[in-house]
Amino acid sequence: MGSELKVKFTPSSWEKLKLFALNEELPAEVKNEINCEENFQLSIKTVIQFSRWKCKNQSLKPCLSEIFCNSDLILPELEKPPSNPELEKRLKKLRAAEENYRYKNMVSNITTPTGLKSGSKAPVISGLNFAVTMIATVFATTFILKSLVPNLMLRVGIGVAAATVLLCIEIFLAIRGMEKSELELKEHKQNLEIRKSK
């Protein structure tokens, strides 16, 4: 692409320009450029010359608006200035320092994730959950076995046995969950110590 502004015409507009090139009164520079160009482009200087000539000869058809309809202005490509290697190195260092500063600001307030904090409400909630599960299991088993086992005491005994088994499973899962959260807490503390030592 050249270093000057150009106007790109549509093929139909270009045909109209070619007809104007046949006119003997058209300036020679404009004629030559219209006849030589094959990609429907004219320099902005030629377009201005043509427009001035056309304004003087307004009786000639088509008018300027028809010729310039749907044409595009092609801007020259700007050349990038050569980069300075010293400035590039300095810029990389500054970016790295900025990223490091932002990262340290982000992690400076972090102590323990909320999921790893052991609260005082957790044991109370677990105890209530165990009690509700046990009572619900006894009542559900007693009600379900009503048609199979007519004796109420036997149904309650089976319900208590089922509730005990379920309670043991829940206690086992709760202990595993507490161990897992303690391990995660230890790992998190170690990671924080490593970050602080850096």
NORSULHU-V908754 format. One record per backbone hydrogen bond with DSSP energy under -1.0 kcal/mol. CO is the residue of the C=O (numbers start at 1). NH is the residue of the N-H. E is the energy in kcal/mol with one decimal. If there is no record, write none. Layout:
CO_NH_E + CO_NH_E
This chain:
5_44_-2.1 + 6_74_-3.4 + 7_42_-2.1 + 8_72_-2.9 + 10_14_-2.5 + 11_15_-1.9 + 12_16_-1.5 + 13_17_-2.1 + 14_18_-2.3 + 15_19_-1.7 + 16_20_-1.6 + 17_21_-1.7 + 20_23_-1.5 + 27_31_-2.3 + 28_32_-3.0 + 29_33_-2.2 + 30_34_-2.4 + 31_35_-2.7 + 32_36_-2.1 + 33_37_-2.1 + 40_9_-3.2 + 42_7_-2.9 + 43_47_-2.2 + 44_48_-2.2 + 45_49_-2.1 + 46_50_-2.8 + 47_51_-2.6 + 48_52_-2.4 + 49_53_-2.3 + 50_54_-2.8 + 51_55_-2.1 + 52_56_-1.6 + 53_57_-1.5 + 57_60_-1.3 + 63_67_-1.5 + 64_68_-2.9 + 68_71_-1.8 + 72_8_-3.4 + 74_6_-2.0 + 84_88_-2.2 + 85_89_-2.2 + 86_90_-2.2 + 87_91_-2.6 + 88_92_-2.2 + 89_93_-2.2 + 90_94_-2.5 + 91_95_-2.4 + 92_96_-2.5 + 93_97_-2.5 + 94_98_-2.4 + 95_99_-2.6 + 96_100_-2.4 + 97_101_-2.4 + 98_102_-2.5 + 99_103_-2.4 + 100_104_-2.5 + 101_105_-2.1 + 102_106_-2.1 + 103_107_-2.3 + 104_108_-1.0 + 113_116_-1.4 + 121_125_-2.6 + 122_126_-2.5 + 123_127_-2.6 + 124_128_-2.5 + 125_129_-2.4 + 126_130_-2.4 + 127_131_-2.4 + 128_132_-2.7 + 129_133_-2.3 + 130_134_-2.5 + 131_135_-2.6 + 132_136_-2.6 + 133_137_-2.2 + 134_138_-2.2 + 135_139_-2.4 + 136_140_-2.6 + 137_141_-2.6 + 138_142_-2.4 + 139_143_-2.3 + 140_144_-2.7 + 141_145_-2.3 + 143_146_-1.0 + 145_149_-3.2 + 151_155_-1.7 + 152_156_-2.5 + 153_157_-2.2 + 154_158_-2.4 + 155_159_-2.4 + 156_160_-2.5 + 157_161_-2.3 + 158_162_-2.6 + 159_163_-2.5 + 160_164_-2.3 + 161_165_-2.1 + 162_166_-2.4 + 163_167_-2.5 + 164_168_-2.4 + 165_169_-2.0 + 166_170_-2.3 + 167_171_-2.6 + 168_172_-2.4 + 169_173_-2.4 + 170_174_-2.4 + 171_175_-2.4 + 172_176_-2.2 + 173_177_-2.2 + 174_178_-2.3 + 175_179_-2.4 + 176_180_-2.4 + 177_181_-2.3 + 178_182_-2.1 + 179_183_-2.3 + 180_184_-2.3 + 181_185_-2.1 + 182_186_-2.3 + 183_187_-2.5 + 184_188_-2.3 + 185_189_-2.3 + 186_190_-2.3 + 187_191_-2.4 + 188_192_-2.3 + 189_193_-2.1 + 190_194_-2.2 + 191_195_-2.3 + 192_196_-2.4 + 193_197_-1.9 + 194_198_-1.2
